Amino acid sequence: MLRTSGERWAIGKMLLPRKSKFGLVPCGDWRYNRNMFKSRIYLSVLIVFCFAFLAGCSVPGSSNPPAIDDSVTITGTVSAPIVANQGLLGAAGQSNDATAFARFASGSTLKVNGRVAEFSLNDTTRELRVEKISPAAAYELELRRGDFSLIAFVPHSGRQISLLYGLSLRSTAEWYLRAAFGSSQKFSIDQFAEYQVNSGLIDKLVGSLQTELGKSGLASAAWRLAASNGASTLVKDQELADVMQRAGNAFSYNGTFSGNVVYWRLDGSGKPVMEVQAAVVMTCSTSGNSVNGSFNIEPQSTKPIENYTVTSPPSTVAFAFTGTLSGSYLRFTRRAANDGSPLSGKDLDSWFIFPVKDGLAVQCDNLDLAYRTGIQTRAGDFVLRKK
């Protein structure tokens, strides 16, 4: 086939080797196109990695995944009470006016769960705000000025939490009541995170605390002792249901619960003389407000109290029960078998069972005044967890 001189020149140009990053290759060679395609892919991947690194993002398999901010912010209104003793409140003065509040705010420190925390306090709205708090089951806040402090307790409810009573004399009274009841039964305060303190008890304690703060010669130690003693007096010999009420849905008792617990044996006068460590299994089946179940209490070891001589170890206690539910609270009374013995058909002990953070707490009180055969517990020592 004959070609013109122009055609021959164009074909010759296409066949000449062309210089590229991969060396001298024919311009029309398929290998050259493939290599160019690969190089563009490599360059694109490199750019993506560079942007990911600069943006602080992670890639699959990276040992440095991005940090997730799960911190908590807590807010609440600060209400400084009237304090007669200037020494107790430092430079805050004697009245709760705007100037005194500003001095209180400027010289105060805040602790959250025992750790010093940075906070802001709005002079106009008196709103306290603390951010970047690590998540916890509950939070205790203490705002201190001089020798005086306001305390508040709040359960975890999300990343944005508002204090029900702010930081005030009322929140302080509520905290002292929680602490007094918890310590009497060997509970930590956060185990009652789902409970609200009886408002009537709070009112009574607030009144007595304000009376104390009205004493011009009140010292720091006397103030704290008065608050603690006042709360302890109000909760003494009180059941949980008289002190606090559980919020939220009723607890489900269906299933099997177990735990290693401690209970007391009593002497003839009703005084605890022996601690018994035991393994306990409780099974429950609920129908309406009625609960049918069983207990198996297997003693593991004993510890005498005040040099009491243990003459014989306690035996296994196993029994069935039928209890009544009231909200989340379960109650029943254990009775001796009708076997013709001196205790035949007699009440042995009363049982009050309620939910706490770690499971179910059991408050048991001896009812046998003749032989003291009933079980006695502090609820914080007798906690069962669902299997």
Secondary structure, 3 states (H helix, E strand, C coil): CCCCHHHHHHHHHHHCEEEECCEEEECCCHHHHHHHHHHHHHHHHHHHHHHHHHCCCCCCCCCCCCCCCCCEEEEEEECCCCCCCHHHHHHHCCCCCHHHHHHHHHCCEEEECCEECCCEECCCCCEEEEEEECCCCEEEEEEEECCEEEEEEEECCCCEEECCCCECHHHHHHHHHHHHHHHHCCCCHHHHCCEEECHHHHHHHHHHHHHHHCCCCCCHHHHHHHHHHHHHHHHCCCCHHHHEEECCCCCCCCEEEEEEEEEEEECCCCCEEEEEEEEEEEEEEEECCEEEEEEEEEEEEEEECCCCCCCCCCCCEEEEEEEEEECCEEEEEEECCCCCCCCCCCEEEEEEEEEECCEEEEEEEECCCCCCCCCECCHHHCEEEEC
